Amino acid sequence: MKYFIRQINKIIFFFVIGILTVWSMPLTTTAEIKQQTVKKGMDMIAFYWVLFVVGGLIALTLTYVSWRKYRGEKRKTQPKTQDKKVD
């Protein structure tokens, strides 16, 4: 029974605190106009540049690695000839 009474007291306490907090707030507020649309557009342009540069570097790296692999496999399949190069 004591537990139940404590819970009721807590609920009433927080309800009263909430009501007092709401009543103490001013009724009118002023809204500030923010120019977020221009900034958002500029942020997206920078994002697209980063996306383009990173994507291009990844594509370039994959192309180079594929070419090296192709060249290495091509050299494996060629018959060995005598090396006439001078070191």
FENSULWO-V773662 format. One record per backbone hydrogen bond with DSSP energy under -0.5 kcal/mol. CO is the residue of the C=O (numbers start at 0). NH is the residue of the N-H. Records with the same first field share a line. If there is no record, write none. Layout:
BEGIN
CO: NH, NH
END
This chain:
BEGIN
0: 4
1: 5
2: 6
3: 7
4: 8
5: 9
6: 10
7: 11
8: 12
9: 13
10: 14
11: 15
12: 16
13: 17
14: 18
15: 19
16: 20
17: 21
18: 22
19: 23
20: 24
21: 24
31: 33
33: 35
34: 38
35: 39
36: 40
37: 41
38: 42
39: 43
40: 44
41: 45
42: 46
43: 47
44: 48
45: 49
46: 50
47: 51
48: 52
49: 53
50: 54
51: 55
52: 56
53: 57
54: 58
55: 59
56: 60
57: 61
58: 62
59: 63
60: 64
61: 65
62: 66
63: 67
64: 68
65: 69
66: 70
67: 71
68: 72
69: 73
70: 74
71: 75
72: 76
73: 77
81: 83
84: 86
END
